């Protein structure tokens, strides 16, 4: 599993999931992507019910059977996470993105046990999500390798940590793929040797991001960085960090892909000022005069 497998937001209209908007997003992006991460933090998973998360998994497994569909299984309730994962696996999903459990302070042994049980009961391959900001759990590269050895179902690491040396250390282990996990440092992650990207930018500029990634992986670093700096970077600078979900939804609504920029509480939609800033970055990437 390599390449661009972006995290995608969940569209809502009047509080309910708007599946027709998933269709429009897929039509806009599928030709340029290797897959999709659904029901992750960008998809507002903590605000979704288990049935909604299962429904999204079944929908994507049927809608894009030729793509990697990665379901987010972040949770504090192991039994419910297992049920969501089992239902997704039955529908044809083969991979889950799993962070450390949030809220409780974690130890490496706790996480080994939690992740191991999830892998055993679902049969899914796992991408372990190293996200120290939200989970308040910090790992060294050595600890992540130890975790992957303890739980052989872990086939990849998604890195949101800004420590590029950690990526380079992980890449010394040929059995693990490493995915960049934060838009704001994505080109630095390219340089550190990642195998792909699980971020938002590939659904915003799908064609340009694919061209940027393909050039880089073919050794054309300068040409790749030119596309990145001219097209992708202005948007990344303006849409986050911290409120990426509502700003992305506002942009997708502006583009007519989502009917609404609606979020689900506790998230609030972007205010007019943030929407203007996001559009400034997006239009600048297109070379449009503001």
N, C-alpha and C positions, 0 to 999 in steps of 0.2 A: 504494500500500500504506500504509494508515493504521490506527489503532486499536490494540486490545489483542491482541498476538501473544506470549503469555507463553513463557518458557523452561520446559521441563518436565523433571523427573527421569526416569531410566530405572529401572523396577522390576525387582528381581531376586528370585528364589527359588532357594535352593541354588546360587547362582552363575550362574544362567541368566536371560536376559531373560524376564519374565513378561508376555506380550502381552495376556493377559486383563485385567491391571491397566491397561494403556493404554486398553482399551475402557471400563473403569469411569471412568477419568479423563475421557475424551472425553464420555461420557454425562453426567457431572457438570458439565461446563464449556462444551460446544460452543455452546449457545444464546446465550452471552454474549460470545463471542470472535470475532475476525476470523481467527485462525489459531494456529499453534503453531510454536515453535522447537524442533527436535529435534536430539539429538546435539551439543549445545553443552557448555559447561563444567558447567552444571547437570545435564545428562544424563550426566555422567562420561565424556565422549568420550575423554579421554586414557587411560582404562582399558578402552575398548572396542576390539575388533578391527575391522579394516576391514570384514569380512563382517558383523559385528553392526551397524555403522553403516549399511551398505547395506540390511540387512534392515529396520531401523527406518524408513528413508526409504521403502522400497517399501510397508511396512505403512501408513504415514500417507497416502501419496499415494493409496492405494486406499481407505482408511477414511474420509478427509475430503476428497474431491475438490473440494468447494465452499469450502474454506478455504485461506488462504495457508499453505503448508507451507515452512518455512525450515530448511534443513539446516546444521548447524554443520560447517564445514570447517577448523577450527583444526588445524594439523599442523606438523611440521618436515620432513616428507617430501613434497615437491611432487608426485612421481609418484603416490604413494598418495592424496593429497588429490584429484588430478585423477581418479583411477579412481573414488573414492567419489562425486565430483560428477557424473561421466558416468553412472554407474549410477543415481544419483538422478534426473538429468535424463531418462534413458530411461524411468523409472517415472512421470514426470509432475511432479516437483518443478521449480520454476522459479526459486527464489531460494536463495542460500546466505549464511550469516553467517560472515564471515572476519576474524579478528584478524591483527595482525602475527605473523609466526612467533616462537615463543618460544625461549628458550635463547640463541640467538646475538644479540649486540648488533645492533640494526637501524639502518640509515640510510634516509632517505626514498627514495633511489634503489633500494636493495635491495628495499624493500617495493613500490615501483612495478613492478619487474620480476617479483617473485614473484606479486603479486596480478594483474598483467596477464596472465601466463602461465596462471594458474588460470582467469581469465575466458575467455581465448581457447580453451582446450582443453575447457572444460565447457559453454560457451554459456549459463551461468547469469547472471542478474542478481545483483548483490552488495549486501549490507548490510555495510559495513566496520565492524568492532567496535573502537572506540577504548577500550581497557581498559589504562590505564597501570600499574595495580597488578600485573597478572599478566604482561604482556608486557615490562614495564620500558622501554616506549617512549612518549615523551611528544610529542604533536603540538599545534601551534597550530591554530586554526580555518583560518588561511590555508594551512597545510600540508595539512590534510584536503581543502580545496577544490582545491588543486593536485593531490593524489592522485586525486581524482574526475575532474578534467579529463584526467589522464594515462590513467586507466582508465575509459572511459565506461560500462562495465557497472556501476559503483558508482552505485546509485540512492538509497542512504540511508546514514546513519551511526547506529550504536547508541552512545550516550554513557554510559560509566560514570564518566568524569571528573566531578568535583564542581564544575567551573568553569562556573557558569551563564552567564557572559558568552560563553563559547565556544559554547554552544547558540544564544544570540541572534545571534552573528556568523554561524554556519552558516545560520541561518534567513534571512539576507540573500540567500542563493543559492536562487532558487526551484526549481532543478532537483534539489535534494537534500531528501529527507525526513529528519527527525531523530527517533530513538526514544530515550526514556529507558531507561537500562540498569541502574539501581541502585534497589532498593526503598526504601532508607533516605532517599533524597532525591527520591522520585518526585513529590510535590506541588510542590516547588520547580521540578522539571523541567516540570511542567504550566505553571507561571507563566512559565517561560522560553520557552515556545512550541513544545514538541515536538508531533509529529504522531501519536504513539502510544507504547506501552509494550512493552518486551521484558524483563519482570521476572517475579517469582514470584507476587506478590500476587493477580493476576487468576485464578489457579487455586485460591486458598485461599478467597476470598470472591467468586466469579464474578459473582453478581448485584449485590452491593453495589459492587464495583469498576466494573462497567459503568455503574451509576447515577451514581457519582461522576464518571466520565469524561464521560458524556453531559451531565450538568449543567454541568460546566466548559466543555465545547466549545460549549454553548448560552449561555454568558455568565453563568451563575448560580454565580459563584465562591464565595459564602458558603455556599449550600446544598451545593455540592460539598465544600467543606472541612469542613463539619459531618459529613457521612458519613465522610470520610477520617479525621478526628480521633477520631470515636467508634468506628468499626468497624475500620478498616484499620491505623491507626497503632499501637495496642497490640500487635498481632501483629508488625508490622515491627520494633518496638523490641525484642521479646524473641527473635525467631528468628535474628537475625544482628547484625552482619556477621561473616563469617569461617567460619561453619559452616552456611551456609544449606542445603546439600544434605542432610546427615544430619538436620537438624531438620525440614526440609520432608518428608522421607520418613517420619520418626517421626509427624508429624501426619497425613499421608495414610494411614498404617497405622492410627492411632487412629480415623480416620473410616471405616475399612473400605474405602477405595478401593484401597489397596495391601495385599496379603496380608502383606507383610513390610517392615520398615524397613531391610532389608539394603543395605549399600553394598558397593562393590568396592574392595579394596586398591589404592592406598594409603590411601583414605579409611576412617575408622572410623565406626561408627554412634554416635549420640548416647548419652551416658550418662543415667542416670535423672534426675539433677539438671537437665540441659538439656532433657529431655523435659518435665519439670514446668514449667520456665520457658516453654517454647514453648506448652504447653497453657494456661498462665495468660494469655498474650497473646491466644491464639485465643478463649478463652472470654470474656475481657473484651470483645473486639470484638463478641461476640454478646449482650452485656448480661447474661451469666450471673454470678451471685454465686459466688465461689470459696470 
